[in-house]
Amino acid sequence: MNTAERIYTEVKRLPEEQAAKVLDFIHTLETHDESAHAAKAAMAALLAHPAPLKEGETLPMKRNDLYDRPNLR
């Protein structure tokens, strides 16, 4: 018996209200997985093709630059 069949067997025994909660939980898992996948895909796209700098903009500071600022000396 595979996992889906085992879940079906268990859910059949539950009262309707609890079975509905199981279904809601399944939908929550699906939504979480889809949104996590979408967020990862968006981040990968952004990293692959960052927005070009506007005139006068500079890249963010590098880690070492953070520790070598005049006001910290």
C-alpha positions in Angstrom: 0.0 0.0 0.0 1.5 3.3 -1.0 1.3 6.6 1.0 -1.7 8.0 -0.8 -3.7 4.8 -0.2 -2.7 4.8 3.5 -3.8 8.4 3.8 -7.1 7.6 2.1 -7.7 4.7 4.5 -7.1 6.8 7.5 -9.1 9.8 6.3 -12.1 7.6 5.5 -12.4 6.7 9.2 -12.5 10.4 10.3 -15.6 12.5 10.9 -16.3 14.9 8.0 -15.1 17.9 10.0 -11.7 16.4 10.7 -11.4 15.1 7.1 -12.0 18.7 5.9 -9.1 19.8 8.1 -6.9 17.2 6.5 -7.9 18.6 3.1 -7.2 22.1 4.2 -3.8 21.0 5.4 -3.0 19.4 2.0 -3.9 22.7 0.3 -1.7 24.6 2.7 1.2 22.4 1.9 0.6 22.8 -1.9 0.4 26.6 -1.5 3.5 26.8 0.6 5.5 24.7 -1.9 4.3 26.8 -4.8 5.0 30.1 -3.2 8.5 28.9 -2.0 9.2 27.7 -5.5 8.1 31.0 -7.0 10.2 33.0 -4.6 13.3 30.9 -5.4 12.7 31.3 -9.1 12.3 35.1 -8.8 15.5 35.4 -6.8 17.4 33.3 -9.3 16.1 35.5 -12.1 17.1 38.6 -10.3 20.6 37.3 -9.5 21.0 36.2 -13.1 20.0 39.5 -14.6 20.4 42.3 -12.0 18.9 45.7 -12.8 21.4 48.0 -14.5 22.7 50.9 -12.4 21.3 54.3 -13.0 23.6 57.2 -13.7 25.4 58.2 -10.4 24.5 54.9 -8.6 27.2 52.7 -7.2 27.3 49.1 -6.2 26.6 48.3 -2.6 29.5 48.3 -0.2 31.6 45.2 0.1 31.9 43.6 3.5 35.5 44.8 4.0 34.5 48.4 3.1 32.1 48.3 6.1 34.9 48.1 8.5 37.2 50.6 6.8 35.0 53.7 7.1 36.4 57.0 8.4 33.8 57.5 11.1 34.7 54.1 12.6 38.4 55.0 13.2 
